[in-house]
């Protein structure tokens, strides 16, 4: 597990061709670049399908949303797909207010995001 500045922990697990970025803490302006860098490393290592587990994320600001949009575009340009999983109600509310629930594939759990 790697730590980004300001209370964001990032853990990456890959199995069966799917990489899961499990995040813990807050995604904000100060640590969004570290999240993008980690996702780029995972995508650069050949991950075609990426699931971002947000079950332990308590806060997400506009730069965090923008970073997730960048990650989605990066993964799709490489021919893959991105899903967000297990959003807390407060974080899900950000996606609902901005109407990004139509842009992202959002699953209630990581297992469901995997398709299982």
CORBELGI-V709044 format. One record per backbone hydrogen bond with DSSP energy under -1.0 kcal/mol. NH is the residue of the N-H (numbers start at 1). CO is the residue of the C=O. If there is no record, write none. Layout:
BEGIN
[[NH/CO] [NH/CO]]
END
This chain:
BEGIN
[[2/10] [4/8] [9/24] [10/2] [11/22] [13/20] [15/18] [18/15] [19/49] [20/13] [21/51] [22/11] [23/53] [24/9] [25/56] [26/7] [27/59] [31/28] [32/28] [35/31] [36/32] [37/33] [38/34] [39/35] [40/36] [41/37] [42/38] [43/39] [44/40] [45/41] [46/43] [47/42] [50/81] [51/19] [52/83] [53/21] [54/85] [57/54] [58/25] [61/27] [65/61] [66/62] [67/63] [68/64] [69/65] [70/66] [71/67] [72/68] [73/69] [74/70] [75/71] [76/72] [77/73] [78/74] [79/76] [80/75] [81/48] [83/50] [84/105] [85/52] [86/107] [92/88] [93/89] [95/91] [96/92] [97/93] [98/94] [99/96] [100/95] [102/99] [104/100] [107/84] [113/109] [114/110] [116/111]]
END
